[in-house]
Amino acid sequence: GMSLPQRRYTPEEYLALERQAEHRSEFYAGEIFAMSGASRRHSLIAGNIFAALHGQFRGRPCEVHMNDMRVKVSPTGLYTYPDVVALCGEPRFDDVQRDTLLNPNVIVEVLPPSTEAYDRGNKAAQYRQLPSLVEYLLVSQEQRHVEHYVRQADGQWLFSEESGTDARIHLPSIKAVLVLAEIYENVVLESVPAEGQGRS
């Protein structure tokens, strides 16, 4: 998004502004970045993921949020709004307002083409520094394709990717499963696979 370069803000100033603002902004290193609105496709994919996880969380001490739960990456000072954030167990918050989550287990970003490089690089690198984070997903909105990163016991991240309609993604940290057919339900994708590359 656009940055407002006039001055540098403290986290406290950012939070005070953000709690009164109509539109959400991220914060990093003294700068406030307006977030662009999501496309219909982006919103459908994030909504499908939210719905799938929400259904699997019934009767369990887990929660899932879409778009509006602010997360603070404490080691780097980034404040951001992941597309979908989930955790099981007791949520921890930044302050008494209880509107800035500190300990997500899973973060999902639906990649808009415009910010794909940032989400893949800088932001993902910051997410990986969250001690509570065990998994993150980067979900394409151009094609059926999900990248899945899982933190191993030794701290290394294991990468896998799924692209088949029948593919399933197991999320061990929250004991849930996402099916690609459900993630992309009702989503019209621009790119049509070439002949012989799976079924549509």
SVG drawing of the C-alpha trace seen along z (x, -y; Angstrom):
<svg xmlns="http://www.w3.org/2000/svg" viewBox="-19 -15 36 51">
<polyline fill="none" stroke="black" stroke-width="0.4" points="0.0,0.0 0.9,-3.7 3.2,-4.9 2.6,-8.2 6.2,-9.6 5.5,-12.9 6.8,-11.7 7.7,-8.7 5.2,-7.3 5.6,-5.3 3.7,-2.0 1.5,-3.8 0.6,-6.6 -0.1,-4.1 -2.5,-2.0 -4.3,-5.2 -4.8,-6.2 -5.7,-2.7 -8.4,-2.2 -10.2,-5.2 -9.6,-4.7 -12.2,-3.6 -9.6,-1.8 -6.9,0.6 -3.2,-0.2 -0.1,1.8 2.8,0.4 6.5,1.1 9.6,-0.8 7.8,-4.1 5.8,-4.1 2.1,-3.6 1.1,-1.7 -2.5,-1.9 -3.8,1.5 -5.6,1.8 -9.0,3.3 -9.3,7.0 -10.6,8.2 -13.6,10.4 -11.5,13.4 -9.2,12.6 -12.2,12.3 -13.8,15.5 -10.6,17.6 -10.0,16.1 -13.6,16.6 -13.5,20.3 -10.5,20.9 -12.0,19.2 -15.2,21.2 -13.4,24.5 -11.3,23.9 -14.3,22.4 -16.3,25.6 -13.4,27.8 -13.0,25.7 -16.5,26.3 -16.3,27.6 -12.5,27.0 -10.5,24.3 -9.4,22.8 -10.3,19.6 -9.9,18.3 -10.1,14.7 -10.4,13.2 -8.9,9.8 -9.7,7.9 -7.4,9.5 -4.3,7.4 -1.1,9.4 2.1,8.0 5.3,9.7 7.0,8.8 10.6,9.6 10.5,7.1 7.8,4.7 5.5,5.3 1.8,4.8 -0.3,6.4 -3.6,8.0 -3.1,11.5 -5.9,12.6 -6.6,15.6 -5.1,16.2 -5.8,19.3 -4.7,20.6 -5.6,23.3 -5.2,22.6 -5.1,19.3 -4.8,16.2 -2.3,13.6 -2.7,9.9 -0.5,6.8 -2.4,4.7 -5.7,4.3 -7.6,3.6 -7.2,7.3 -7.2,6.4 -3.6,7.2 -2.8,10.9 0.7,12.0 0.6,15.8 -1.0,17.1 -0.2,20.7 -1.2,20.4 -1.1,17.5 -2.6,17.6 -1.9,14.9 -3.9,15.0 -1.4,13.5 -2.6,10.6 -0.4,10.2 0.6,6.6 2.2,7.5 3.2,11.0 7.0,10.3 6.5,8.5 4.3,11.2 6.7,13.9 9.9,12.2 9.9,9.6 6.6,10.4 7.1,14.1 10.6,13.7 9.1,11.6 6.3,14.1 9.0,16.8 10.3,15.0 7.1,15.4 7.8,18.0 4.1,19.2 3.9,19.6 4.1,23.2 2.7,22.9 2.0,20.4 0.3,20.7 0.7,18.6 -2.3,19.1 -2.4,18.1 -5.4,16.4 -4.2,16.9 -4.3,20.7 -5.0,23.6 -1.7,23.5 -0.9,23.4 2.6,23.2 2.7,24.7 5.5,24.0 5.8,26.0 8.3,25.3 10.1,28.4 11.3,29.4 14.8,28.1 13.4,24.7 13.9,25.3 11.0,24.7 9.7,27.6 8.2,26.4 5.6,28.3 3.2,27.3 -0.2,28.6 -1.9,27.8 -4.3,30.7 -8.1,30.2 -8.2,33.2 -5.1,32.1 -5.4,31.9 -3.2,29.8 -2.8,31.1 -2.3,28.4 -0.8,30.3 -0.6,27.3 -4.3,26.8 -5.3,30.4 -7.2,29.3 -7.3,30.1 -7.8,27.8 -9.0,29.3 -8.0,27.3 -11.4,27.9 -12.9,26.1 -10.4,23.3 -11.2,22.4 -14.9,23.1 -16.9,20.6 -13.6,18.9 -13.2,18.3 -9.5,18.5 -8.1,16.8 -5.5,19.3 -6.9,22.5 -4.5,25.5 -3.0,26.8 -4.3,30.1 -3.3,33.1 -2.4,31.0 -5.0,32.4 -8.7,32.1 -10.7,28.9"/>
</svg>
